[in-house]
Amino acid sequence: MSDEEHQFESKADAGASKTYPQQAGTIRKNGYIVIKNRACKVVEVSTSKTGKHGHAKCHFVAIDIFNGKKLEDIVPSSHNCDVPHVNRTDYQLIDISEDGFVSLLTENGNTKDDLKLPTDDTLLTQIKDGFGEGKDLVVTVMSAMGEEQICALKDIGPK
């Protein structure tokens, strides 16, 4: 046995995994799946019968939860697919900066200033109009696979 200490270069982050495996045959409509390294919500699932080579296949049609693009994938139903950990968190809107970033109040009283305004035009105008009128707004932030985006808005009354 040697007495020298070993040095390890750690490249992994301390957080949990961004995805978890799930059998393709158990993923249903309105569930989540990773297609082409994008977190997607499943809008349609069709399963083919077992063919000459023995595997039933699942055909997934899904929409990217961050940019709205439609993606498709075909996976044998017995194989595993990656499913993203999707979290929804509510934050109170404090301020909107000139460059399109929002300032949000977290549960513990800190501010979160790294999110941009959403690209969805209707949600964007609702946020800007409500903030301009001085309303108390709560935004819902969806996060998955290291990406975050404002996806919903609630009005909790005037300030």
C-alpha positions as CSV (number, residue, x, y, z in Angstrom):
1,M,0.0,0.0,0.0
2,S,1.2,3.5,-0.8
3,D,1.1,6.4,1.7
4,E,0.6,9.2,-0.9
5,E,-2.8,11.0,-1.0
6,H,-4.8,10.9,-4.2
7,Q,-6.1,14.2,-5.7
8,F,-9.4,14.0,-7.6
9,E,-10.5,16.5,-10.1
10,S,-14.2,16.9,-9.6
11,K,-16.2,18.1,-12.6
12,A,-19.7,17.2,-11.4
13,D,-22.0,19.7,-9.8
14,A,-23.4,19.2,-6.3
15,G,-27.0,19.1,-7.3
16,A,-29.2,16.2,-8.2
17,S,-29.3,14.8,-11.7
18,K,-31.2,16.9,-14.3
19,T,-33.1,13.8,-15.5
20,Y,-34.2,10.4,-14.4
21,P,-34.8,7.2,-16.5
22,Q,-38.3,5.9,-17.1
23,Q,-39.5,3.1,-19.3
24,A,-40.9,4.5,-22.5
25,G,-44.1,2.4,-22.3
26,T,-45.0,4.1,-19.0
27,I,-44.8,7.7,-20.3
28,R,-48.2,9.1,-20.9
29,K,-49.8,12.2,-22.5
30,N,-49.2,15.4,-20.4
31,G,-46.0,13.8,-19.0
32,Y,-42.5,15.0,-19.6
33,I,-39.7,13.6,-21.8
34,V,-36.3,14.6,-23.0
35,I,-36.0,14.7,-26.8
36,K,-32.8,16.0,-28.5
37,N,-31.6,17.3,-25.1
38,R,-34.7,19.5,-24.6
39,A,-37.2,19.2,-21.8
40,C,-40.6,18.6,-23.5
41,K,-44.3,18.0,-22.5
42,V,-45.8,15.0,-24.3
43,V,-48.9,15.9,-26.3
44,E,-49.4,12.6,-28.1
45,V,-48.3,9.0,-27.6
46,S,-49.0,6.1,-30.0
47,T,-47.7,2.6,-29.5
48,S,-47.1,0.2,-32.4
49,K,-47.5,-3.5,-32.1
50,T,-44.5,-5.8,-31.8
51,G,-43.0,-6.4,-35.2
52,K,-40.9,-9.0,-36.8
53,H,-37.9,-8.0,-34.7
54,G,-39.8,-8.1,-31.4
55,H,-40.1,-4.6,-29.9
56,A,-43.3,-2.6,-29.6
57,K,-42.4,1.1,-30.3
58,C,-43.7,4.3,-28.7
59,H,-44.1,7.3,-31.0
60,F,-43.9,10.5,-28.9
61,V,-45.0,13.9,-30.1
62,A,-43.9,16.6,-27.6
63,I,-43.6,20.3,-27.3
64,D,-40.5,22.0,-25.9
65,I,-41.5,23.6,-22.6
66,F,-39.2,26.6,-23.1
67,N,-39.4,27.5,-26.8
68,G,-42.7,25.8,-27.9
69,K,-41.1,23.8,-30.8
70,K,-42.7,20.5,-31.7
71,L,-40.3,17.4,-31.4
72,E,-40.9,13.8,-32.2
73,D,-39.2,10.6,-31.2
74,I,-39.7,6.8,-31.6
75,V,-38.4,4.6,-28.8
76,P,-38.9,0.9,-28.2
77,S,-41.4,0.6,-25.3
78,S,-39.1,-1.6,-23.2
79,H,-36.2,0.9,-23.3
80,N,-35.6,3.7,-20.9
81,C,-36.2,7.4,-21.8
82,D,-34.8,10.4,-19.9
83,V,-37.5,12.4,-18.0
84,P,-36.6,15.9,-16.8
85,H,-37.1,17.0,-13.2
86,V,-39.6,19.9,-13.8
87,N,-40.2,22.4,-11.0
88,R,-42.7,25.2,-10.8
89,T,-42.0,28.0,-8.3
90,D,-44.0,31.1,-7.5
91,Y,-42.2,34.4,-7.0
92,Q,-43.5,37.9,-6.4
93,L,-42.5,40.5,-9.1
94,I,-40.6,43.4,-7.6
95,D,-39.2,45.3,-10.7
96,I,-38.7,45.1,-14.4
97,S,-35.4,46.5,-15.6
98,E,-34.7,48.4,-18.9
99,D,-32.8,45.5,-20.4
100,G,-35.7,43.0,-20.0
101,F,-34.7,41.3,-16.8
102,V,-37.1,40.9,-13.9
103,S,-36.4,41.2,-10.2
104,L,-38.3,38.6,-8.2
105,L,-38.8,38.1,-4.4
106,T,-38.0,34.6,-3.2
107,E,-39.6,32.7,-0.3
108,N,-36.7,33.5,2.0
109,G,-36.8,37.3,1.3
110,N,-33.8,37.4,-1.2
111,T,-34.1,38.7,-4.7
112,K,-33.6,36.7,-7.9
113,D,-32.4,38.9,-10.8
114,D,-31.2,36.4,-13.4
115,L,-34.5,35.8,-15.3
116,K,-35.6,37.6,-18.5
117,L,-39.1,38.5,-19.4
118,P,-40.9,35.7,-21.3
119,T,-40.9,35.6,-25.1
120,D,-44.6,34.8,-25.3
121,D,-46.2,38.1,-26.4
122,T,-49.5,37.8,-24.5
123,L,-47.8,36.9,-21.2
124,L,-45.3,39.7,-21.8
125,T,-48.0,42.4,-22.3
126,Q,-49.9,41.0,-19.2
127,I,-46.8,41.4,-17.0
128,K,-45.9,44.8,-18.4
129,D,-49.4,46.2,-18.2
130,G,-50.1,44.8,-14.7
131,F,-46.7,46.1,-13.4
132,G,-47.4,49.5,-15.0
133,E,-50.8,49.7,-13.3
134,G,-49.1,49.0,-9.9
135,K,-50.7,45.6,-9.3
136,D,-49.2,43.0,-7.0
137,L,-48.1,40.2,-9.5
138,V,-46.9,36.7,-8.8
139,V,-45.1,34.9,-11.6
140,T,-44.7,31.2,-11.9
141,V,-41.2,30.1,-13.0
142,M,-40.8,26.7,-14.6
143,S,-37.3,25.2,-14.4
144,A,-35.9,22.0,-15.9
145,M,-32.4,20.8,-17.0
146,G,-30.7,24.0,-16.0
147,E,-33.1,26.4,-17.8
148,E,-35.7,28.6,-16.2
149,Q,-38.5,30.7,-17.7
150,I,-41.6,32.6,-16.6
151,C,-44.6,30.5,-17.7
152,A,-47.6,32.0,-15.9
153,L,-48.9,35.1,-14.1
154,K,-51.3,35.7,-11.1
155,D,-52.7,39.0,-10.0
156,I,-53.0,39.1,-6.2
157,G,-54.5,42.6,-6.0
158,P,-53.3,46.2,-5.9
159,K,-50.1,47.2,-4.0
